[in-house]
């Protein structure tokens, strides 16, 4: 079956516009290279939090985008297996990196994580506070100490 003669110009035009339309998505795309800071900080950390309910083991998967000043990751309570997705920001310090993450579970704001990454005597650590959020306010506070997982 042959196409109708009047359908050929429309088909030809559509076929000619298809490659530019599909390749147009990548014209402005930019994928930044990984910076030295990102290489140092990004990764998986494990440790524990000590607070009012005792010791709680945690695993943090952390990623920074230096160009945007953004931090993101997930925190897993290894005891209860609850997972919290987080996003926030970071600041470079003279002797480390300060990271703030707002943690969510099923769309509800559950906690805030404030840690500082330091490299002292060849030991890399994230030390800080995990503060639970109840009714929009920080309630319980845990001292958190995490180390990178090889």
Buried (B, 14 or more C-beta within 10 A) or exposed (E): EEEEEEEEEEEEEEEEEEEEEEEEEEEEEEEEEEBEBBEBBBBBBBBBBBBEEEEBEBBBBBEBBBEEEEBBBBBBBEEEEEBBBBEBBBEEEEEBBBBBBBBBBEEEEBBBBBBBBBEEEEEBBBBBBBBBBEEEEEEBBBEBBBEBEE
